[in-house]
Amino acid sequence: MSELRRAPRASYLSLARSGELDERARALDALLGECTVCPHACRVDRSVELGACNTGLAPVIASWCVHHGEEPVISGRSGSGTVFLANCNLACAFCQNHNISQQPKRFLDAAITDAGLASVFLDLQDRGCHNLNWVSPSHQVPQLVRALAIAAGRGLAVPIVYNTNAYDSVATLGLLDGIVDVWMPDLKFADPDTGCRLAGVADYPERARAAIAEMFRQTGEAWELGPGGTLERGILVRMLVLPENLAGIEASVEWIATELSPSITVSLLAQYRPAHRVLTTGGFPVLRRRITPEEWRRAVDALRRHMEGDRHHLQWGIG
Ligand code: SF4
């Protein structure tokens, strides 16, 4: 594993200089006319109709902030410039952010302009953030890249972190090659039936694995670090441990190790708390508790059995 330290820079700057960033924005925009931006492939014209993500042509964000609570390699000393996109292309029963991901009526009149979103990016850079952290970007990739092209012309230079549920289209990710510097996908489930029951899509493992394979193709497993030790290029896969092994941690780490590389860095998270439909319906009884120390230990053991390296982030964090 190599860890290169060098002066900060964002990949998209060279694309901006050559005009390629504008070309990519146009190519992504073309997907919105018969939308195939994400694997739902709703094929709606987003200028007149909404698909499964309930989001039209203009950017819609819920909030933005300087975030100090991400993995240390993302937040660093000065924080990560986090932009929470409104709405989502999944509908997880246990979503901690359900008030911004699954309440589209809240955001019906909240669309902003591309220039307005560019100003948000620049504000976060001005506040000293190490990076821009796009949270749940999958359904708004064209909007984000349009704004990025404007912001790059106005002096934006921090790396982009793509913080995703991994229900992403491989073709869309291909258009982000050279734009995104840090891939930070979840790998939520290993079993299709569980994904269907808990996130509302029958093909989650297949789609997420294909998306993560594309991210890995773009960056490989090596990390490039900035002067302060924050991640400036690479991939970090997040897995949230769920009660009763519903996330299928062992199957997922085995897949990563076998099909991609045992040296990819994994962030294993123990912060699951019952929320949203888990609390309001009776349909998810095993999810109405936090994980046990034994469930956490099994997940850590599985990670250590299949993966190599010492960069994994193990966030037990149960208070
Ligand atoms: S981005 Fe939205 S409209 Fe487009 S395919 Fe995905 S869910 Fe459907």
Residues whose N, C-alpha, C, O or C-beta is under 5 A from the ligand:
A	BS01	SF4	C35 T36 V37 C38 H40 A41 C42 G51 A52 C53 N89 S138 H139
